[in-house]
Amino acid sequence: MASLPPAPTSTYRGRIAPSPTGFLHVGHARTFWTAWQRTRAAGGALILRMEDLDPDRSRQLYADAAMEDLRWLGIRWQEGPDRGGPHAPYVQSKRRASYLAAWRRLLRGGFLFPCRCSRKDLEAALSAPHETSLAEGAGPQPNGKLDLLDDEPVYPGTCRHLQGSSPQLPGPTSEELDSPGAVNWRFRVRDGEAVEFVDLNLGPQRFVAGRDFGDFVVWRRDGSPSYQLACVADDTAMGITEVVRGADLLKSTARQILLYRALGLREPAWFHCRLVVDHNGRRLAKRHDSLSLRALRQRGLTPMNILSAELPVEV
């Protein structure tokens, strides 16, 4: 019988948040293990949240596999899709009402504007290095599209002049607008504003709005919230006190801090883990099938092998 996670003895609440778009790999294992160990050291509770915002790539197969692989590693959580808890549901695709509420608060606070730029326009910006700032190791997928969790191009400001509803077109004001509709919504950053925070692992961090990142998407025209908005809404609702994740999301942290401020919410502490890279120095991704936990388990490796970097070098 599987061991039960210890009951929390402090107010610390950590989380692990896999995306069920593929099998977990070594990088995920080490980051989630770090989150588990920090939760245990603090005597807190660990929450498992399934981040399935990408309907085209998310599969229940991968969600089930992720939970099985995490248990195999020895990681245990107090709340999650399989265990329930006071902040259910723990699956993002079932939390739309929470995201809409956050979107409305941002809209009515004057922080958002509608953006008519197509995805093709944004992908074209990737070919202009002077307009693009990508996270370390990030880049387009083989089909030329940005991964939803990768960095996005610095927005050129094409639609920044628009308010909560377009002044050129008849329609409801931002106070009357109740749903996003089929349009992208961006958070308007203040150019030159520095976002600074102290990462508990990597030290002081500083990003400048308009230079390191631009107006960023919080709601997509396909009807889904962005990763940035969903994380802020969920981490707040679930009472997360410390976010442990990969260093490729440092710039996302700067964006999310702006959302916390705009919504009048208290941000959690931050702990970003150094990325696991392949022998070419590129960060691992779910396309590295040979370093998925599934493949490594089949080759006879143990959790100790994976967590102590005793891995085969070929990818």
N, C-alpha and C positions, 0 to 999 in steps of 0.2 A: 504494500500500500504506500502511495506517495506520501512523503512527509508534509505536514502542514506548515505554512509560513508562521513565524513567531508573531504573537500579538504585539501591536505597536505599543511602545512605552513613552513616546514623545510626540510632539506635534509635527515632526518632519513628515512630509509626503513627497515621495519621488514618483517617477513614472517611466515606463518603457512604452514606446509607441511605434511598433513595426507597421510598415505599409505592405499589405498583402498583394503585391504586384510581382512577386517572385520568391524564390527560396532565400532564406537568410544566409549571409556569408560570414566569414571570419570577422570582418569589421563590425558587423552588427553584434556578433557574439561578445566581443570584447567591450563594446560600448554598453550593452545591456548588462553585462557582468559588473562593470564599474558602477552602474546605477544601482544594481542590487547590493553590492558591497557597501556603497555609501549609505543606502537606506538602512542596512543592518547595523552599520557602525553608529548611526544616529538613533537607533531604536525606533525607527519610523515605519510607515506603511508604504508599500510599493503598489502602484496602480498600473495595470496593463490596459492600454487603449489601442484599438485597431484603427489605423488611419487609412480608411478605404475611400478617399475622396475621388480617386480616379476610376470612374465606372468602367472604362474601356479595358483597364489592365488588372483591376482588383478581382481576385478569385477566392471563393471560400476554401478551396484546396490549399492555397498559400496561407490563409489565416489559420487553418487547422494545423498545417505543417509548422508554422511559426511557434504556436503554443507547444506543440510536441517537442520541437527542438530546444526551446527555452527550458522546458522541464528536464530534458535530457542533460542540459548543461548544469542543472542544479538550481536554477533560478525559480523562486516562488513569489507569488504576489497575493495580496489580500483582496483586491478588487479587480474585476475584469469581465470580459464577455462570458467567460465560462463560470464565473463565481458570483456575478452580480455585485451589488453594493449600493450604498446610499446615493451615488451619483450616476446611476445607470440612465441610459444605455452607454456602454463603453465601446461603441462602434460609431465612427463619425457619420456614416451615411444615415444614421437614425437620429442625428442631433441637429437637424436643419433649423428647427424653431429657435434654438439658441443662437445660431449664426445670424439668422434674420434679425433677431433682436439687437445684436451687436451692430449689424449693418445700419439699422434704422437710427441707432444712437449716433453713429458716426456721421450719417447723412444729415441728420437734424442739427448736429453740432457744426456743420459747415466744413467738414474735413474731406469730403469726397466730391469727385466730379465724374460724369459719364464719359467714357472714351469710345470713340468709333473706330479706332485703329484696329485693323484686322490682325489675326494671328500671323498671317503672311507678312504683314508689315513688320511685326516684331521679329520674326525669323530673319527677315532681310537685314535687320540691324546687326545680326551676328557677323555679317560679312564686312562690317565697318568697324575696325578695331578702335577708332577714336571715339565711337559712340557706345562701346561695349565694355562692361566690366564684369568678368566672370569669376566665380569662386575658384579656388585652387582645385585643379583637376576636373572642373566642371566643363561641360560642353554639349554640343548638340548630339542627339542620338543618331544612329545610323540613318534614320529617315529624315534627318535635318531638323527635327523638332527639339525644343528644349524639354528636358525632364521637369516635371512639376516641382520637384524639390531642388533643382539646380537654380543658380542665380539667373536673374532676368536682365536683359539689356537696360542700360540707363535710358529711361524714357525721354524722348526729345521734346516733350511738352506740347505736342500737337493740339491736344484738346483741353489744355489747362485753363483756358478762358471760360469754359463752360462751368456753370454752377450745378447745384443738385438736380436741376432740370434745365434743359437747354433754353436760354433766353430767346433764341431765334424761333422756337417752335411752341405752339400752344400746348398746354398740358398742365398737370398738377404741379404745384410747388413742392419743394423738398419736405415741407411740413405735411403735405397731403399724400405724398408718395408712400405706398405701403409695401411694395415689392420691387426688386431690382429690375425686372423685365429682361428682355433679350439684349443687354448691353453690358460691356465691361465697366466696372467702377474702380477708380483709382484713388488712392490716398494722396492728397496733395502735400508734398514735403516742402519745408522751408529751405530753400537753397542756402547752403553755407552753415546750416545748423549742425553742430557737432553732437553726435550721440556717443557718450562714453560710458563704459561700465567695466567693472573688474571681474574678470573670469577667474573662478576659483582654481583653475588648472593652468591656464595660459597667461594669466596676469592682465594688466590694463589693456583695454581695447578702445579704439577710437575710429569712428566712421563719420564722414561728412556728407550730409544730404546734398544731392545735386552733383556730387563728384564721385563718391563711391557707390551710390545708388540713387535712383530717381523716384518719381511718382510710381508707386507700386500697386499692383492689382489686389483688391480685397474681395471682389466678386466677379465671376466670369459670365459672359453672355450665355454660356450653356446651362446656367442656373446653379452653379456650384460655387461655394465660397473658396477663397484661396487658402493655401497652407498657412499663411501668416495669420489671417483672421481666425481660422478654425483653431489653431494652436492657442491663441490668446484666450478665446472664448472657453475652450475646454480646460486649459490649465487653471483658469480662474474658477470655473464652476466646480472643478474637482479638488480645489484647494491645494494645488501643487506648490510646494515651497522651494523646490530646487529642480531645475531642468538639467539633465545630463544627456548630452547628445554629441554628434561628431563635429569636428572643427570646420567642416564644409558649410555649417549653418551659422557661423559667426555673424555674417552680414545679415542673415535673416533675423538674428537677435536684435540688431540695431533697428530694423523695421518694426519688429514686434514691440520693442520698447516705446516707439512712437505711438503704437496702437494702445498700449497700456496707458500712456499719458493722456491720449485723446479721450479714452473711455473713463478716465478717473480711477483706474485700477492699480493695485499694488503689484509690481512685477516680482517674480520669483528670483532666487539666486541662480547663477549660471555656472555650469561646469562643462566645458567642451573637451572632448577626448581627441588626441592626435589621431590622424587617419592612418589606417592600415593600407599600405600600397603594395602593388605587385612588383615583380623584379624589374619592370621598366619605370618604376617610380610613379605610376598612375594609381589613383585611389581605386579601391575595389568597388565594383558595382555588381548588380544582380546578373549581368551578362557573364561574369566570371563563374561559369557553372562548375569548374573543377575545384573551386574553393567555397562552394556552398556547403553548409553544414550537412546537408543530405549526402553529398558526394563524399565528404571526408568521413562521415560515419560509416558509409559503405566500404571505405578503404581501411577500416579498422582503427581510425584515430579515436582517442578518448577526449573527454572534455579538458583534461589536463594538457594534452598535446596542443589543443586549439588555443587555450588561454595562456599558455606559456610560450607561444610562437614556435613550437616544434612542428613546422609545416613543410610539406613538399614545396620545392621552389618553382616547379613548372605551373603555369596558369593555362 
